[in-house]
C-alpha cells in the first residue's frame, strides 16, 4: 500500500528543489485545485463561464499563428507505481518518512497531476487526468509521453540502488496506443544494455518518436565509443535523441552530474544524430572543456556555444520545457526570447506534470525580470488554477523581451518528428 501512495517527479524539478520553492513561495496558489476540465476549454470554443477570469479574446490570442495539428508537446512524463501491472516502479526508499523533502516533493507532484494522495490506482488516475487535459485542446494537438529506463553500471548491470523511478517502454507504447489522436511515445533505452541496439530496433518498429536519456541519473557517458552502434542506428533512422543536459536534482539516480555537460552532445552530433537538448541546459553549471584549464561556467552558455557552431545547425535542437520556472536566471529568459535565429530550432514542451505544481512558476518574478506584462498575470493565474497545461502554453506565448516573443515556429514541432 505504501508503494502505491508514493510517487516521484521525473525531470525538470531541479535547482534548489521543491522544498525551497515552497519555503520562499510568493503570493499565489500553492496547491492545484484540480477542477473538472471542460471539454471546450481551448481555442475559439472557450467561454468566460468555462474558464472563469480568462477573457475570450485574450485566450484567442494564445492560439494566434498556431496550427493545432502541428502542436506536439515534446516533453511530457508518464509516472506510475505499477499498481495496474504497468511495470512502473519507484525507489522504495522514497516511502521512508525520515526523508521529508522527498516526501513533500512526491506529494506535490501527485497534486500537480491531480492524483489523490491515497489513490490505490495511481497508474490509471495519472493517465486519466492527462487525457482530460489533452482533450480540452483543439483537435490535432498531441503529446509525446516518455518512458524512463533504469540506471546501469559500466558492465551493463542493473543498479536499482541508482534508479529513482522506472517507466518501461512497453507501458509508454501502450498508453499512446490507447489514444493515438492525442499521444505518441518516446523510448528510453540505456545504451549499456547488451541488447541495446536490438531494443532500439524494436522501439522504432513500434513507432517510438524519439529516445530519451538523463545521463547523470542513468549513468550514461555520451562520449563513450561503446555508444557508436547506437548512434549509428539513430542517425540512420533520423530519430531524435532527447538528452537532459545541465544539472539535475529531482532525479538523483546515479548522481553523476558531470555527465550532463552540454559539450558531451558533440559525440552524438558528430555521428549525425539529431539531438534535442532538454530544457536548453538552462539549470546549473558544467565544466567548460574547451578551455586549456576547464572551469565551471553556466551550462546554458555551453548550450548557446553549441547552437552557434555551424556544424550542428542541421542537427541540434532545444526544448523550452521548464525554462520559465523560478530557478532559471532572467538572462536565460531574455536570451531565448531575443535569439530569433534559434527559434526554428526550439521546441515547445511542458515537462508535464510540472505545470500543475503551482510554486514552480512565479509570475511576479517574471514581471520583475521584464519578460511578462503585469496585465497578463490575472488571466494567467486564473488559467493556471483551471487548466495547467493550457497555462503552460499561454505563458510561453505571452513572455517577451522587449518586442521579441517566442516565434510561432517554436510551437510547430510536429515537423521535427516526420
Secondary structure, 3 states (H helix, E strand, C coil): CCHHHCCCCCCCCCCCHHHHHHHCCCCCCCCCCCCCCCCCCCHHHCCCCCCCCCCHHHHHHHCCCCCHHHCEEEEEECCCCCCCCCCCEECHHHHCCCCHHHHHHHHHHHHHCCCCCCCCCHHHHHHHHHHHHHHCCCCCCEEEEECECCCECCCCCECHHHCCEEECHHHHHHHHHHCCCCEEEEECCCCCCCCHHHHHHHHHHCCCCEEEECHHHHCCCCCCHHHHHHHHHHHHHCCEEEEECCCCCCCCCCCCHHHHCHHHHHHHHHCCCCEEEEHHHCCCEEECCCCCCCCEEEHHHHHHHHHHCHHHCCCEEEECCCCCCCCCCHHHHHHHHHCCCCHHHEECCCCECHHHCHHHCCHHHHHHCCCCCCHHHHHHHHHHHHCHHHHHHHHHHHCEECCEECCHHHHCCHHHHC
